[in-house]
Amino acid sequence: MGEDDTVMPPAQGEAAAALVSDVHLLVMSKAGHIPQIEVPGLFEKELLEGFEVIEKNDVTCD
């Protein structure tokens, strides 16, 4: 999520993340509601790092 998101502000994202166990909320600077378009390089970097964590920890969806 972007720090400048007016559709779902970071405070709402933080509240939603607090309801889920084992979650990591990333608030990206210089981004609004669509960080994959607004800061594509950072978005891709963080997404790939997240996939690495999932793979390393052998995370599954139950």
VEXTORLO-285999 format. One line per field, with one value per residue (C-alpha): residue number from 1; residue in one letter; x, y, z. Coordinates in steps of 0.25 Angstrom, whole numbers, padded with zeros to 4 digits, always signed. Layout:
// residues N
nr <- NUM:...
rest <- a:...
xx <- X:...
yy <- Y:...
zz <- Z:...
END
This chain:
// residues 62
nr <- 1:2:3:4:5:6:7:8:9:10:11:12:13:14:15:16:17:18:19:20:21:22:23:24:25:26:27:28:29:30:31:32:33:34:35:36:37:38:39:40:41:42:43:44:45:46:47:48:49:50:51:52:53:54:55:56:57:58:59:60:61:62
rest <- m:g:e:d:d:t:v:m:p:p:a:q:g:e:a:a:a:a:l:v:s:d:v:h:l:l:v:m:s:k:a:g:h:i:p:q:i:e:v:p:g:l:f:e:k:e:l:l:e:g:f:e:v:i:e:k:n:d:v:t:c:d
xx <- +0000:+0005:+0007:-0002:-0013:-0027:-0035:-0030:-0021:-0009:-0017:-0028:-0017:-0011:-0024:-0027:-0013:-0016:-0027:-0018:-0007:+0007:+0005:+0015:+0009:+0018:+0015:+0022:+0027:+0023:+0011:-0004:-0014:-0007:+0008:+0010:+0008:+0013:+0026:+0028:+0042:+0040:+0027:+0034:+0046:+0037:+0028:+0040:+0046:+0032:+0032:+0046:+0041:+0029:+0038:+0049:+0039:+0031:+0018:+0005:-0009:-0019
yy <- +0000:+0014:+0025:+0034:+0025:+0032:+0020:+0011:+0020:+0014:+0014:+0006:-0004:-0005:-0008:-0019:-0025:-0025:-0035:-0045:-0054:-0055:-0043:-0032:-0019:-0011:+0004:+0009:+0024:+0032:+0023:+0024:+0013:+0007:+0005:-0006:+0006:+0018:+0011:-0001:-0004:-0003:-0011:-0022:-0023:-0024:-0034:-0043:-0042:-0046:-0059:-0062:-0062:-0071:-0081:-0080:-0083:-0093:-0085:-0092:-0087:-0095
zz <- +0000:-0002:+0008:+0000:-0002:-0001:-0004:+0007:+0016:+0023:+0036:+0030:+0025:+0039:+0045:+0035:+0036:+0052:+0049:+0042:+0048:+0042:+0033:+0028:+0024:+0015:+0013:+0001:+0000:-0012:-0015:-0014:-0017:-0028:-0025:-0036:-0046:-0037:-0032:-0041:-0037:-0022:-0024:-0032:-0022:-0010:-0016:-0020:-0006:-0001:-0010:-0005:+0009:+0006:-0001:+0010:+0021:+0013:+0015:+0011:+0010:+0019
END
